[in-house]
Amino acid sequence: MKEINIKSEWKIKTDFPIIVAGPCSAETEKQLFSTAEAMQHISQIDLFRAGIWKPRTRPGDFEGKGEEAVRWLVDVKEKYGFAVCTEVATPKHVEVCLKHGVDALWIGSRTVVSPFAISEISAALQGVDTSVMVKNPMNPDINLWIGALERFYNVGIKRLAAVHRGFFTYNETHFRNDPVWQIPFELKRRIPQLPLICDVSHISGNSKLIADVSQWALDLEMDGLMIETHIEPKKALTDAKQQLTPNELNTLLNTLQIKKTSENLPQKVLNRMRQDIDDVDNQLIQQLGRRLEIVRQMGEYKQEHNMTILQMERWKKVLEERIDKGLGLGIKKEFLFKLLQLIHQESIRIQSEINSKKNL
């Protein structure tokens, strides 16, 4: 695995998560100022956000107000004391933001999917002292996400953060974008000092879910939250369903529970339970190795007797029996199905490899 050389200088707060809040879009000067005025007493806010250029799926939808709105955003900074940030998708956007003194930039998920676009934007930031947040790509590809982060780091962006906003899926879910938490967890494992902010608005897609998703994110040790906030969400020109009012944001931030990490708790009980888990994991790995050895033997037997690798009726029976057994032990059907599929895929791969070697 290629080494990742990113050492972010963005300071992670220890007392309260990083909070990025503000409207999805800067629609009018009045709307932006009214929202900022209603938010100015919320002390937990670190960055006031607003979309200036909006990447819309179809032409004719509200696409933002451009440079005019950047001036509004900077006026918010001067009048209400917020550090301000917005999304950029082209070198021209970068140029405009730097000219007017925008404090931080974020890169949207639609842009992150294109290494060409990221290369052009990062080149425009060569040697610039600013802060950059990089959202995950729309598809669950961690290497694409890391590649975007590396490109900004390599041009000298030292205050760098990642933003987890969930992933597009065709599967039915309660959320607008599937969290697929394993991917940000893996990003954090590979780049532990990189701040990881959770865009709870784009994961939720519904203001009623934001409180639960926010707490969920903090319980999973996310370093911050991005929360869309609008003075009148129902009248918003973009993402009306997923924005909070300033009062709702204030209530949310004052009711979030900042829980202890394991390092702050007595270790004796945790260590005993962790040892039990380690013992079970070792047994699982040993048994899995034994199972795959039997699979190899079966593959050789099938090859010698000219049998097909896949025995569909047998596979259906295995699935039914194992899932029934697992349900009786309180194991979720979806989890067990995925686990059995992975094991079966590896079994097919091993037997296919044996078959290929015999035929050479």
C-alpha positions in Angstrom: 0.0 0.0 0.0 1.4 3.4 -1.0 2.5 5.5 1.9 0.3 8.6 2.6 2.4 11.7 3.5 -0.2 14.1 5.0 0.4 15.9 8.3 -2.4 18.4 8.7 -1.8 21.5 10.8 -5.5 22.1 11.3 -5.9 22.1 15.1 -8.5 19.6 16.4 -10.4 21.0 19.3 -10.6 18.8 22.5 -13.5 20.5 24.3 -16.1 20.6 21.6 -16.3 19.5 17.9 -15.4 21.8 15.0 -18.7 23.4 13.9 -19.2 24.7 10.3 -22.7 26.1 9.9 -24.7 28.4 7.6 -27.1 28.3 4.7 -26.8 25.8 1.8 -26.8 28.8 -0.6 -26.2 32.5 -0.4 -29.5 33.5 -2.0 -29.8 37.2 -1.3 -27.9 39.7 0.8 -30.8 40.0 3.2 -31.1 36.2 3.7 -27.4 35.8 4.4 -27.3 38.7 6.8 -30.5 37.7 8.6 -29.1 34.2 9.0 -25.7 35.4 10.3 -27.3 37.9 12.7 -29.5 35.1 14.2 -26.4 32.9 14.5 -23.9 35.4 15.9 -24.5 34.5 19.6 -23.9 30.8 19.0 -20.4 30.6 20.4 -19.6 27.1 19.2 -19.5 28.1 15.5 -16.0 28.0 14.0 -16.8 28.7 10.4 -19.8 30.3 8.7 -20.5 28.5 5.5 -22.6 29.5 2.4 -22.6 28.1 -1.1 -21.8 30.7 -3.8 -21.6 28.6 -6.9 -24.1 25.7 -6.8 -23.5 22.7 -9.0 -27.1 21.8 -10.1 -28.1 18.6 -11.9 -30.2 20.4 -14.5 -29.9 23.9 -16.0 -32.5 26.4 -14.8 -32.2 25.5 -11.2 -30.7 28.1 -8.8 -27.0 28.0 -9.5 -25.8 30.7 -7.0 -25.0 34.4 -7.3 -21.3 34.2 -8.0 -18.9 36.9 -7.1 -21.6 39.2 -5.8 -22.4 36.7 -3.1 -18.7 36.4 -2.2 -18.8 40.0 -1.3 -21.9 39.4 0.9 -20.1 36.6 2.6 -17.1 38.8 3.4 -19.4 41.5 4.6 -20.8 38.9 7.0 -17.2 38.2 8.2 -16.6 41.9 8.8 -19.9 42.7 10.5 -20.5 39.6 12.7 -16.9 38.4 13.2 -17.3 34.9 11.7 -14.5 33.2 9.8 -16.2 32.3 6.5 -16.0 29.5 3.9 -17.5 28.4 0.6 -17.3 25.7 -2.0 -15.0 26.1 -5.0 -15.0 24.0 -8.2 -12.8 25.9 -10.6 -9.5 27.9 -10.5 -11.6 31.0 -11.2 -13.7 30.4 -8.1 -10.4 30.1 -6.1 -9.2 33.4 -7.6 -12.4 35.3 -6.6 -12.4 33.9 -3.1 -8.7 34.7 -2.5 -9.2 38.2 -3.9 -12.0 39.0 -1.4 -10.5 37.3 1.7 -12.6 34.1 2.2 -11.0 32.3 5.1 -11.5 28.6 4.1 -12.6 26.7 1.0 -14.2 23.3 0.6 -14.2 21.0 -2.4 -17.6 19.3 -3.2 -18.1 15.6 -3.8 -19.0 16.2 -7.5 -15.6 17.8 -8.0 -13.6 15.3 -6.0 -14.6 12.5 -8.5 -12.4 14.2 -11.2 -8.6 14.2 -10.6 -8.3 16.6 -13.5 -10.5 19.2 -11.7 -8.6 18.6 -8.4 -5.3 19.1 -10.1 -6.4 22.4 -11.6 -7.9 23.7 -8.4 -4.9 22.6 -6.3 -2.5 24.3 -8.8 -4.4 27.5 -8.3 -3.7 27.2 -4.6 0.1 26.6 -5.0 1.8 28.3 -2.1 -1.4 29.9 -0.7 -1.8 30.0 3.1 -5.4 29.0 3.5 -7.6 26.2 4.9 -9.2 23.5 2.7 -11.8 20.9 3.4 -12.2 18.0 1.0 -15.5 16.2 0.8 -15.7 12.5 -0.1 -16.5 11.6 -3.7 -20.1 10.7 -4.4 -19.1 7.0 -5.0 -17.5 5.1 -2.1 -13.9 5.2 -3.3 -11.4 6.0 -0.5 -8.4 6.2 -2.8 -10.1 8.9 -4.8 -10.7 10.8 -1.6 -7.1 10.4 -0.4 -5.8 11.3 -3.8 -7.6 14.7 -3.7 -6.3 15.3 -0.2 -2.7 14.5 -1.3 -2.9 16.9 -4.3 -3.8 19.8 -2.0 -1.2 18.8 0.6 1.5 18.5 -2.1 1.0 22.2 -3.3 1.5 23.4 0.3 -1.9 23.4 1.9 -1.1 22.5 5.5 -4.5 23.3 7.2 -6.4 20.4 5.6 -9.5 18.6 6.7 -11.8 15.8 5.3 -15.5 16.1 5.2 -17.7 12.9 5.3 -21.0 13.6 3.6 -22.1 10.1 2.8 -22.3 8.3 -0.6 -24.8 8.0 -3.4 -26.7 4.7 -3.4 -29.5 3.1 -5.3 -30.4 1.1 -2.2 -33.4 2.2 -0.1 -32.3 4.0 3.0 -33.5 6.5 5.6 -30.8 8.8 4.5 -30.2 11.1 1.5 -26.7 9.7 1.3 -25.5 6.4 2.8 -23.0 7.0 5.6 -20.9 3.8 4.9 -19.0 4.6 8.1 -16.3 2.1 7.3 -14.8 4.4 4.7 -14.2 7.5 6.9 -13.0 5.1 9.6 -10.4 3.7 7.2 -9.4 7.3 6.2 -8.9 8.1 9.9 -6.9 4.9 10.4 -4.6 5.8 7.5 -4.3 9.5 8.3 -4.9 9.7 12.1 -4.0 13.4 12.5 -6.4 14.6 9.7 -9.5 16.3 11.1 -12.7 14.5 10.0 -15.8 16.6 9.8 -19.2 15.0 9.3 -21.7 16.8 7.0 -24.8 15.7 8.8 -27.1 17.7 6.6 -26.2 15.9 3.4 -26.2 12.5 5.1 -29.6 13.1 6.6 -31.4 14.9 3.8 -34.1 15.7 6.4 -33.9 18.2 9.3 -35.7 15.7 11.6 -32.7 13.3 11.4 -29.9 15.8 11.9 -29.9 15.7 15.7 -29.6 11.9 15.8 -27.0 11.8 13.0 -25.0 14.5 14.7 -24.9 12.6 18.0 -24.1 9.4 16.1 -21.2 11.1 14.3 -19.7 12.4 17.6 -20.1 8.9 19.2 -18.0 7.6 16.3 -15.3 10.2 17.2 -15.8 12.5 14.3 -13.9 15.8 14.9 -16.6 18.1 13.8 -20.0 18.7 12.2 -21.1 20.7 9.1 -24.7 21.7 9.5 -26.8 23.7 7.0 -28.7 26.6 8.7 -31.1 29.0 7.1 -33.2 31.8 8.5 -36.3 30.4 6.8 -35.5 26.8 5.7 -38.9 26.3 4.0 -38.2 29.2 1.6 -34.7 28.0 0.8 -33.9 27.8 -2.9 -31.7 24.7 -2.4 -31.9 21.8 0.1 -34.8 23.2 2.0 -35.6 19.9 3.7 -32.3 19.5 5.4 -31.6 22.9 6.9 -32.2 24.0 10.5 -33.2 27.4 11.7 -30.6 29.2 13.8 -32.7 28.5 17.0 -32.8 24.8 16.1 -29.0 24.8 15.6 -28.5 26.5 19.0 -30.7 24.0 20.7 -28.9 21.1 19.0 -25.4 22.3 19.9 -26.4 22.8 23.5 -27.9 19.3 23.8 -25.2 17.2 22.1 -23.4 14.9 24.4 -19.6 15.0 24.3 -18.8 11.5 25.5 -15.6 10.2 26.9 -13.1 8.2 24.8 -11.9 4.9 26.1 -8.6 6.5 27.1 -10.5 8.6 29.7 -12.1 5.5 31.3 -10.8 2.9 33.8 -8.9 0.4 31.7 -9.2 -2.8 33.7 -12.7 -3.8 32.6 -12.2 -2.6 29.0 -8.9 -4.5 28.8 -10.6 -7.7 29.9 -13.3 -7.4 27.3 -10.8 -6.5 24.6 -8.8 -9.6 25.5 -12.0 -11.7 25.2 -12.6 -10.2 21.7 -9.0 -10.8 20.7 -9.4 -14.5 21.8 -12.6 -14.9 19.8 -11.0 -13.2 16.7 -8.0 -15.5 16.9 -10.4 -18.5 16.9 -12.4 -17.1 14.0 -9.3 -16.7 11.9 -8.1 -20.2 12.7 -11.4 -21.7 11.8 -11.6 -19.6 8.6 -8.2 -20.8 7.6 -9.3 -24.4 8.3 -12.5 -23.8 6.2 -10.5 -22.5 3.2 -8.1 -25.4 3.4 -11.1 -27.8 3.1 -12.3 -25.6 0.1 -8.9 -26.2 -1.6 -9.3 -29.9 -1.1 -12.8 -29.7 -2.5 -11.5 -27.8 -5.5 -9.0 -30.5 -6.3 -11.6 -33.2 -5.9 -14.0 -31.4 -8.2 -11.3 -30.8 -10.8 -10.3 -34.5 -10.7 -13.9 -35.6 -11.2 -14.8 -33.0 -13.8 -17.4 -31.2 -11.6 -18.6 -27.6 -11.8 -17.1 -25.2 -9.3 -20.5 -23.7 -8.3 -23.1 -26.0 -6.9 -26.1 -23.7 -6.7 -28.5 -25.9 -4.8 -25.8 -26.5 -2.2 -25.1 -22.8 -1.9 -28.8 -22.0 -1.4 -29.0 -24.6 1.3 -25.9 -23.2 3.1 -27.3 -19.6 3.0 -30.7 -20.7 4.4 -29.2 -22.9 7.2 -26.5 -20.4 8.3 -28.9 -17.4 8.3 -31.5 -19.3 10.3 -28.7 -20.3 12.8 -27.5 -16.7 13.0 -30.9 -15.3 13.5 -31.3 -17.6 16.5 -28.1 -16.1 18.0 -29.3 -12.5 17.5 -27.1 -11.8 14.4 -28.6 -9.4 11.8 -29.6 -11.1 8.6 -28.0 -8.4 6.4 -24.7 -8.7 8.1 -24.7 -12.5 8.0 -25.6 -12.5 4.3 -22.7 -10.2 3.4 -20.3 -12.2 5.5 -21.3 -15.5 3.9 -21.1 -13.9 0.4 -17.6 -12.8 1.1 -16.5 -16.3 2.2 -18.3 -17.8 -0.7 -16.6 -15.4 -3.2 -13.2 -16.4 -1.7 -14.1 -20.1 -2.0 -15.0 -19.6 -5.7 -11.8 -17.8 -6.3 -9.7 -20.6 -4.7 -11.4 -23.3 -6.7 -11.2 -21.3 -9.9 -7.5 -20.9 -9.4 -7.1 -24.6 -8.9 -9.1 -25.3 -12.0 -7.0 -22.8 -14.1 -3.7 -24.3 -13.0 -4.9 -27.8 -13.8 -5.9 -26.7 -17.3 -2.5 -25.0 -18.1 
